[in-house]
Amino acid sequence: MNRNTLLISVGFMAVFALAITTTDMINTTENKVGLLLAEAQQLASGVTVGNNTTMGSSVTIGNNTTMGSSVTIGDNTTMGSSVTVGNNASIAENTRIAQGANIGDNTRIAQGANIAENAKIGRGASVGVGASVGGGASVGGGANIADGASIGGGASVGENTRIAQGASIGGGASIAQGASIAENTRIADGANIGGGANIGGGANIGENVAATGGGQINSNASIPASATITQPSPGEQNLTAQATPINIAATAVAIPSSAVCDTDGVVTLEGTVSPMVPISARWEQTGGEPEVEIIGSAAPISTFAIPACDEIDGDTTLTFRLTVIDGQGITDVASADFVVTDAVAADDEGG
């Protein structure tokens, strides 16, 4: 056994915790009740540590911090002053917990997470790798904050809520009990999401939106600021459209609008959509011969090669249609024409 690492069991009652009152680096085997010490901890004055707690190396604990029994603290973790850590909590390496934070019983804080000052993590909650919880934010018991998610300062996340990877919850936002927020969703400051709501991946919820519980917002939806979204009445479908309908206005042009066959070049089919909401787009040829290959047909801007003369019979007009669909299923179309001029006819006119 390493002379610097020793689990000491003494005959004190298990309900008592040990108060450590030293400002020096701890690297000894003095009587620490049920405390497993690695090298180079720095425990400030007034720290209280419960039985059977384990700390990794290079851990720093601030003044007047209290830890319950059977807590595990990973390497290189830093805690500020007046932090409270409940029984059976697990805090992984490289974690930062700021002053006044409260970590409940049976919580799991993953590697590299950042818990800001006075934040509260409820009993049995889980905070993922690299996730952050802002100052004064509250995460309810049993909630799951996935890797890389961000909870803004003063936000409230209810019990048994699921915040998926990469989601961002703005400051002062409220996510009620049992809601599910999918990956890469952005919920702006002050939004209020009701209990049991289900928000799809990549959705963008504006500031001060109010959404009642039980509704559904589809992936990639964009909800404007200060909108009010109500739960559907019995027999109605769950909400899948944003608070106000999107008016898609699409225009399409072919650049150039005409060319002589056999010209070594390409034509650009350029679509413009207003407003620029998340959409799917598709170009297709709807008239004229020959049928050309549209490069990048699933984008608002696509191209095709100018046809050869042996593919046309005199001047011909090729017609193309752009179809755009937003995340709520609203559709708009626009058309563009391109004229191919026969080279022989063009020479005759020139002569």
N, C-alpha and C positions, 0 to 999 in steps of 0.2 A: 504494500500500500504506500502511496506517495506520502512522504512526511508532511507535505503541505496540504493534503486533502484528507479529511478524516470526518466520519460521521460519528458524533458523540451521542450516546443515549444515556441519560441520567434518570434518577428515580423521581423526577418531578411529575406532577399530574399533567396529563396531555393537554388539558385545557389552558395551561399557562403558556404565554408567548414570551419571547426573550427580547428585552430592550437592549439594543446595541448603542452605546454612547461614545463612539470614538470617531475622530476625524482623520485618523491615520489609515494608510493602506492596510487592509486585512490580509495577512499571509502567515497565519499562525494556526495552531491547533488548540487554542484555549477552549474552555467549555462554552460552546454555542449549542443550545438545546435543539437537537434534531436538525441542525443546519449544516448542509454539505457545501463547503467552500472550495472553490478553485483558486487559481492565482489571481492576484492583482484586482480584487474588489476594492471599491472605495465606498464605504458606507458612512454617511454623514451622521451628525448627532440626532438623537431622538428616533432613530429607525427601530421599528418593531418587526420581528420576523417570527412567524409561527413554526410549529414543529414540522420536521421532514421537508423543509424547503431546500431546493437545490439551485445554486447559482453557477453559471459558467464563468469563464475568465473575462477580465476587463469589464466587469459590470460596475456601473456607477449609480448609487442610490442617494437621492437628496434628503434634506432634513425632514424629520417628522413623517416619513413615509411608513405605512403600515402594510404588512403582507400577512395573509392568512396561512393556514397549514397546507402542506403538500403543494406548494407553488413551485413551478419550474421557470427559471429565468435563463435565457440563452446568452451566449457570448456577446460581448460588445453592446449590450443593451444599456440604455441610459434612462433613468427615471428622475423627474424633477422632485421638488419638495412637496410634501403633503399629499402624495399619491396614495390611494387605497387600492389594494389588490386582494380579491376574495380568495376563499379556499379553492384548492384544486385548479387554479388558473394556470394556463401554460402560455408563456411569452417567449417567442422564438428569438433567435439571434438578430443583432443589428436593428432592434426595434427602438423607437424613441417614444417615451411617454412623458408628456409635459406636466408641469406642476398642477396639482389639484384634480387630476384625472381620477376617475373611479372605475376600476375594472372589477366586474362582478364575479361571483362564484362560477366555476366551471367554464369560464370563457377561454377562447383560443385566439391568440393574437399571433399571426404568422410573420415570417421573416420580413424585415424591412418595413413593417407597418409604422405609421406615424399617428400617434394619438395626441391631439393638441390639448392645451390647458383647459381644465374644468370639463372636459368631455366625459361622458358617462357611457360605459358599455355594459349592458344588462346581463343578467345571469344566463349562461349557456350560449351567449352570442359568439359568432365567429367572424374575425376580421382577416381577410386574405393577404397574400404576399403583396407588399408594396402599396397596400390600400392606405387611405388617409381619412381621419375623422377630425373635423375642424373644431376650433375652440367653442366650448359650450354646447356642442352637439350632443344629442342623446340617441343611443342605439338600443332598442328594446330587447328584452330577453328572447333568446332563440332566433334572433335575426342573423342572417348570413350576408356579410359584406364580402363580395368576391375579390379576387386578385385585381389590383390596379384601380378599384372603384374609389370614388372621392365623395366624401360627405362634407358639405360646406359648414362653416361656422354657424352655430345656433339652429341647425336643422334638427328635425325630429323624425326618427325612423322607428316605426312601431314594432311591436312584438311579432316574431315569426315572419318578418318581411324578408324578401329576397332581392338583393341588389346585385345584378350580374356584373361580370368582368367589364371593366372599362367604363361603367356608367358614372355619370356625374350628377350629384344632387346639390343644388345651389344653396347658398346661405339662407337660413330661415325657412326653407321649404319643409313641408310636413308630409310624410308618407305614412299612412295609417296602417294599422295591424293587418298582416296577411297579404299586403300588396306585393306584386311581383314586377320588378323593373328589369327588362332584358338588357343584353350587352350593348354597350356604347350609346345608351340613351342619355340625353341631356335634359335635365329638369332644372329650369332657371330659378333664381332667387324668389322666395315667397310663394312658390306654387303649392297647392294643397291637393294631394292625391288621396282619395278615400280608401277605406279598408277593402281589401279583396280586389282592387283594381289590377288590371293586367296590361302593361305597356310594352309593346313590341320593340325589338332591337332597332337601334338607330333613330328612334323617335326624338323629336325636338319639342319640348314643352316650354312655352314662353313664361315670362314673369307673371306672378300673381294669378295664374290659372287656377280655377277651382273645379275639381272633378270629383263627383260623388262616387261612392264605393260600388264595386261590382261591375263597372264598365270595362270595356276593352278598347284599347287604342292600338291600331295596327302598326307593324314595323314601318319605319321611315316616315311616319306621319309628322306633320308640322302643325303645332297648335299655337295660334298667335297669343300674344300677351293679353292678360286680363280677360280671357274667354271663360265662359262657364259651361261645363260639360255635365249633363245630367244622366243619371242612371236610366236605362230604358224601362218603359212600363212593362208589366207582365205580358208575355206573348210577343213582345218586340225583340228584334235582334239586338245584341250588344252593340255599343257604339263603335263604328269602324271608320267614320268620317271625322274630319276635323271640325272645329266649332263653326266655322263659316266656310261655305263651299269655295273651292279654288276655281277661278275662271282661267282656263288655259287659252291663250291666244297664240297660235302658231303661224309663222310665215315661212315660206320656203322659196329659194331662188336657185337657179343653175348658173354657175360662173365658170366660163363665159356662157352666154345664152345661146350661141351658135358657133359652129366651126366647120371647116371643110374636111371631108373624110380623109383618112390617111395622115392627118396632122399628128405629129408626135407630141402628144400632151394628154393632160387629164382634165376632167371637168369636176368642179366641186359642187356638191349638193349641200347647201347651207340652210339649216333650219334655225329659227329664232323662236324661243318660247318665253312668254311673259305671264306671270312672274316666274323667276327661276326657282321653282320648287323641285324637289326630287322627282324625277320622271324616268320612265322607260321610253325609248324611241326606236322607230323602225322605218327605214327607207325601203321602198319596193317600186319596181317598174310596172306601170299599169297600162302602157300603150306604146305602139311603135315598134319597128324592127330595125336592127337586130336586138335581141335581148342581151343586155350588157351585164357584166359582173360588177356589182356595187361593193366597193371595198369599205369596210367599217359600217355596214348597213344598220348596226344596232346603236348608232350614235347620231346626235343631231347634225353633225357635219360628216359627210361621207364623200367618196370620189368614185369615178369610173373613167376608163380610157376612151378616147374618141374612136369611134368605129372605123374600120377599114372600108375603102371604097367598094371592094367586092362583096361586102356584106349588106349594101343598101341598093335600092332600085330607084334612083333619082333622089331628090330632096325628101327627107323624112323628119318627122317630129317624134322625139322620144319623150314620154310623159312619166313623171315620177311622183309618188305620194309619200309624204311624211306623216306617220301616226305617232302621237305622243299620248302617254297614259300616266297619270300621277298615282301616288300611293293610295288614293282613295277610289281608284277606278274611273276617274273622270277622264274622258278622251277628247282629243281634238285632232283634226287632220288639215294638211295643206298640200298643195300641188305645185310642181315646177315643170316647165317644158324646156327641152333642148333641141335645137334644130341642127341636123346634120346636112350639109350642102354637098351635092355631087360634084366631084372635082372636074369632070369633063364639062358639065354645064357651066361651071364657074370659069373655066378656060375659054369657052365659047363666048361668054358674055364679055370677057376681058379682051378678046381678039376683035 
